[in-house]
Amino acid sequence: MVCSLGIEGSANKIGIGIIRDGEVLANVRRTYITPPGEGFLPKETAKHHREAILSLVRESLKEAQLEPKDLDVICYTKGPGMAPPLLVGAIVARTLSLLWEKPLLGVNHCIGHIEMGRFITKAQNPIVLYVSGGNTQVIAYSNQRYRIFGETIDIAVGNCLDRFARIIKLSNDPSPGYNIEQLAKLGTNYIKLPYVVKGMDVSFSGILSHIEELAEPNKRKNKRKKATDDITDEGEVSYSKEDLCYSLQETIFAMLVEITERAMAHCESQEVLIVGGVGCNERLQEMMRIMCQERGGKLFATDERYCIDNGLMIAHAGAEMFKSGITMPLEDAFVTQRYRTDEVLVKWRTD
């Protein structure tokens, strides 16, 4: 049996998870929430993580009813992510490894999401749609690598949603994407937006620029005077937040469904697994499920406990690495902001 403690802190969430031989013992997390209209900056996010991480380590050990001596390996997120928050997790992981005399492993954040999804859903060999604030990738496993079939060529889908939430001044509590989802449920009128699929890749930056102009007509470059509440000086009606959120979701999720279906056809797969924070979105799951059912396939997804960044996914992926014989010397225990999914040799899978 392997008992693993994982530390995740690549963005605005700091989490500690403990898993032992496939049994979840602890999964605690704190989120850095900024005021409406504001994003989270690396320096302030790292400060939040520093203030929370030690209490979370104690809380996780208490919840798991374990002592440090019961652990076999300490794991942390090596990347990708924001450097200052990543460093908080790495420094604490290195310190605990030395204090408790335990092996140390750095885990790829994307691999953590994939392995957590496979573990929770029991999906065998699915096409993986990884959608979060920092990543958008369609992935399939082959020959001990998670191969990227398609991805965003600019910003991630979660970043697109978060930035639009800031434009219309939505709350960041519990998350911008969640609040967009709730408003979208109230939308009734679909507004045509750019639909940008380039082969197996997608682009969201142009969609964001376009919908920003619809949400704030007075910011248009060709505007000469301030718009009224209902009609712009160009004779265009203003749109409700609900309809804008609804239209944005429908458009970008349709793009994701299209490239995922194309990967299913290419790989002759009958399974799709959605991972990452945006994977919690019920509308995305619904659209993907309809596509899978039409192909005779099956959708696998998890709830917010496992979709959103968490320490448990790092603990689980680290445990799989540890059991496969992977080791890491202390001098390699650094972080990197760019660490692609297909860089990792997946030694723990032989299928």
C-alpha positions in Angstrom: 0.0 0.0 0.0 1.2 3.5 -0.8 0.1 6.5 1.3 0.6 9.7 -0.6 0.2 13.4 0.4 -0.4 15.8 -2.5 0.0 19.6 -2.6 -1.8 21.6 -5.4 -1.3 25.4 -5.7 -0.9 26.2 -9.4 -3.5 29.0 -9.5 -6.0 30.5 -7.0 -6.7 27.3 -5.1 -4.4 25.7 -2.5 -5.3 22.2 -1.7 -3.9 19.2 0.3 -5.0 15.6 -0.4 -4.1 12.3 1.1 -4.8 8.9 -0.5 -3.9 5.4 0.6 -4.1 2.4 -1.7 -7.0 4.0 -3.6 -8.9 5.1 -0.5 -9.5 8.9 -0.2 -8.5 10.0 3.3 -8.5 13.8 3.0 -9.2 16.4 0.4 -9.1 20.0 1.8 -8.9 23.2 -0.2 -9.0 27.0 0.1 -9.7 29.5 -2.7 -8.4 33.0 -3.1 -11.4 35.1 -4.1 -11.0 38.6 -5.5 -13.7 41.4 -5.7 -16.0 41.4 -8.8 -14.3 42.7 -11.9 -10.9 41.7 -10.7 -8.7 38.7 -11.5 -6.1 37.2 -9.2 -2.5 38.3 -9.5 0.5 36.0 -8.8 1.9 37.9 -5.9 -1.3 38.2 -4.0 -2.3 34.6 -4.8 1.0 33.3 -3.4 0.5 35.4 -0.2 -2.9 33.7 0.2 -1.4 30.3 -0.3 1.4 30.9 2.2 -1.1 31.9 4.9 -3.3 28.9 4.3 -1.0 26.0 3.5 0.3 24.9 6.9 -3.1 24.9 8.5 -4.3 22.8 5.5 -1.5 20.3 6.0 -2.5 19.9 9.7 -6.2 19.7 8.7 -5.6 17.0 6.2 -3.6 14.8 8.5 -6.3 15.2 11.2 -9.0 14.3 8.8 -7.1 11.3 7.5 -6.2 10.3 11.1 -2.6 9.9 10.2 0.8 10.9 11.5 3.7 12.0 9.2 5.3 8.6 9.8 2.4 6.9 8.0 3.1 8.7 4.7 5.2 7.1 2.0 5.7 10.0 -0.4 5.2 13.8 -0.6 3.9 15.1 -4.0 3.5 18.6 -5.3 2.4 20.3 -8.5 5.5 21.0 -10.6 3.7 22.8 -13.3 2.2 24.2 -15.4 0.8 27.2 -13.6 1.6 30.6 -12.1 5.2 30.7 -10.7 4.7 32.4 -7.3 1.8 30.1 -6.2 3.6 27.1 -7.5 6.7 27.9 -5.5 4.7 28.0 -2.3 3.6 24.4 -2.8 7.1 23.3 -3.9 8.9 24.9 -1.0 6.5 23.4 1.6 6.8 20.0 -0.1 10.6 20.1 -0.1 10.6 21.1 3.5 8.2 18.4 4.6 10.2 15.8 2.6 13.3 16.8 4.5 11.7 17.1 7.9 9.8 13.8 7.6 12.4 12.0 5.6 10.0 11.0 2.8 10.6 10.8 -0.9 9.5 13.7 -3.0 7.8 13.7 -6.4 6.8 16.6 -8.7 3.6 16.0 -10.6 2.3 17.5 -13.9 -0.9 19.4 -13.1 -2.6 18.2 -16.3 -1.7 14.5 -15.6 -3.1 14.9 -12.1 -6.5 16.0 -13.5 -6.6 13.1 -16.0 -5.6 10.4 -13.5 -8.0 11.7 -10.9 -10.8 11.6 -13.5 -9.9 8.0 -14.5 -9.7 7.0 -10.8 -13.1 8.4 -9.8 -15.1 7.5 -12.9 -13.4 4.2 -13.7 -13.2 5.2 -17.4 -10.9 2.7 -19.1 -9.2 4.5 -22.1 -11.3 7.6 -22.9 -10.8 10.6 -25.1 -10.0 13.3 -22.5 -11.3 16.9 -22.8 -9.2 18.9 -20.3 -10.8 22.3 -19.8 -9.8 24.8 -17.2 -8.7 28.4 -16.6 -5.3 27.8 -18.0 -5.7 24.8 -20.4 -7.9 23.5 -23.2 -6.8 20.3 -24.7 -8.3 17.2 -26.3 -6.1 14.2 -25.3 -5.8 10.5 -26.0 -3.5 7.9 -24.5 -1.0 6.0 -26.7 2.3 4.2 -25.9 2.8 5.7 -22.4 2.1 9.2 -23.4 -1.0 11.4 -23.2 -1.1 12.7 -26.8 -2.6 16.1 -27.5 -4.9 15.9 -30.5 -6.2 19.5 -30.3 -5.9 22.6 -28.1 -6.5 26.3 -27.9 -4.2 28.4 -29.9 -4.6 31.4 -27.7 -6.5 31.6 -24.3 -8.1 28.7 -22.4 -11.8 28.3 -22.4 -11.9 28.9 -18.6 -9.9 32.1 -19.1 -12.4 33.2 -21.7 -15.3 32.7 -19.2 -13.5 34.3 -16.3 -12.6 37.4 -18.3 -16.1 37.8 -19.6 -17.4 37.5 -16.0 -15.0 40.4 -15.1 -16.4 42.4 -18.0 -19.9 42.2 -16.7 -18.8 42.5 -13.1 -20.0 39.1 -11.9 -18.9 37.8 -8.4 -15.8 35.6 -8.2 -17.5 33.7 -5.4 -17.5 30.7 -5.6 -16.1 31.1 -9.2 -16.7 33.3 -12.2 -17.5 30.3 -14.4 -20.1 29.0 -12.0 -21.9 32.4 -11.9 -21.9 32.6 -15.7 -23.5 29.1 -15.8 -26.3 30.3 -13.5 -27.0 33.4 -15.6 -26.9 31.3 -18.8 -29.7 29.1 -17.4 -31.9 32.2 -17.5 -31.0 33.2 -21.1 -33.6 32.7 -23.8 -32.2 34.5 -26.9 -29.2 33.1 -28.7 -26.9 35.8 -30.0 -24.7 34.7 -33.0 -21.0 34.8 -32.0 -17.8 33.9 -34.0 -17.3 30.1 -34.1 -13.6 29.5 -34.5 -12.4 25.9 -35.0 -9.2 25.4 -37.0 -8.8 21.7 -37.7 -8.5 20.2 -34.2 -7.6 23.5 -32.6 -9.9 26.2 -31.2 -9.6 30.0 -30.6 -11.4 32.0 -28.0 -9.8 35.4 -27.9 -11.7 36.8 -30.9 -15.0 35.5 -29.4 -14.2 37.3 -26.1 -13.4 40.6 -28.0 -16.6 40.4 -29.9 -18.9 39.6 -27.0 -17.1 42.4 -24.9 -18.3 44.9 -27.6 -21.8 43.5 -27.3 -21.8 43.8 -23.5 -20.3 47.3 -23.5 -21.3 49.0 -26.7 -19.9 52.4 -25.6 -16.4 50.9 -25.9 -16.6 50.2 -29.6 -13.9 51.9 -31.5 -16.3 53.4 -34.0 -18.6 54.9 -31.4 -18.9 58.6 -31.3 -21.2 59.2 -28.4 -22.5 57.5 -25.3 -25.1 54.9 -25.8 -28.5 55.1 -24.2 -29.8 52.3 -21.9 -31.6 50.5 -24.7 -30.4 51.7 -28.1 -26.9 52.5 -29.3 -26.3 55.4 -31.6 -25.8 52.8 -34.4 -29.4 51.5 -33.8 -28.3 48.3 -32.2 -30.2 46.9 -29.2 -28.4 46.1 -26.0 -28.3 42.6 -24.8 -29.0 41.2 -21.4 -26.3 39.5 -19.3 -28.4 36.3 -19.3 -28.5 36.1 -23.1 -24.9 37.0 -23.4 -23.8 34.2 -21.0 -26.2 31.7 -22.6 -24.8 32.5 -26.1 -21.2 32.4 -25.0 -21.6 29.0 -23.4 -23.5 27.5 -26.3 -20.9 28.7 -28.8 -17.7 27.7 -27.1 -19.1 24.4 -25.8 -20.2 23.5 -29.3 -16.7 24.1 -30.5 -15.4 21.8 -27.8 -17.9 19.1 -28.6 -16.9 19.2 -32.3 -13.2 18.6 -31.8 -13.9 16.0 -29.1 -16.2 14.1 -31.5 -13.5 14.2 -34.2 -10.9 12.7 -31.8 -13.4 10.0 -30.9 -13.8 9.1 -34.5 -10.1 9.1 -35.2 -9.3 6.9 -32.2 -12.4 4.8 -32.5 -13.2 5.4 -28.9 -16.5 5.1 -27.2 -15.6 7.0 -24.0 -15.2 10.7 -23.2 -13.8 12.0 -19.9 -14.1 15.7 -19.0 -11.6 17.0 -16.5 -10.6 20.4 -15.2 -12.6 23.2 -13.5 -14.8 24.0 -16.5 -15.7 20.3 -16.5 -18.1 21.0 -13.7 -20.4 22.9 -16.0 -23.6 21.0 -16.3 -24.4 22.4 -19.8 -21.1 21.3 -21.2 -21.7 17.9 -19.7 -25.2 17.8 -21.2 -24.0 18.8 -24.7 -21.1 16.2 -24.6 -23.5 13.5 -23.3 -25.9 14.1 -26.2 -23.0 13.7 -28.7 -21.7 10.6 -27.0 -25.2 9.0 -27.0 -25.6 9.7 -30.7 -22.4 7.8 -31.3 -23.3 5.0 -28.9 -20.6 6.1 -26.5 -20.6 7.2 -22.8 -19.6 10.4 -21.0 -17.6 10.3 -17.8 -17.4 13.4 -15.6 -16.9 14.3 -11.9 -18.3 16.9 -9.5 -16.6 20.0 -8.1 -14.7 18.0 -5.4 -12.5 16.5 -8.1 -13.0 18.7 -11.2 -11.7 21.8 -9.6 -8.0 22.0 -8.7 -7.4 19.9 -5.6 -4.5 18.2 -3.7 -6.0 14.8 -4.0 -5.4 14.6 -7.7 -1.7 15.3 -7.1 -1.6 12.7 -4.3 -3.2 10.1 -6.6 -1.0 10.8 -9.6 2.0 10.9 -7.4 1.1 7.6 -5.9 0.9 6.0 -9.3 4.3 7.4 -10.2 5.8 6.2 -7.0 4.4 2.7 -7.4 5.9 2.6 -11.0 9.3 3.2 -9.6 9.7 6.9 -10.6 12.0 8.9 -8.3 13.1 12.5 -8.2 16.3 13.9 -6.6 15.9 17.0 -4.4 17.8 19.2 -6.9 15.1 18.5 -9.5 12.3 19.6 -7.2 11.7 22.9 -9.0 8.6 24.4 -10.7 8.0 25.3 -14.3 5.2 27.4 -15.7 5.2 25.5 -19.0 5.0 21.7 -18.6 3.0 20.1 -21.4 0.9 17.0 -20.9 2.7 15.0 -23.6 6.1 15.6 -22.0 5.4 13.1 -19.2 6.3 9.4 -19.6 3.3 7.5 -18.2 5.3 4.6 -16.8 2.3 3.4 -14.7 0.2 2.5 -17.7 1.2 -0.4 -19.9 -2.0 -0.8 -22.0 
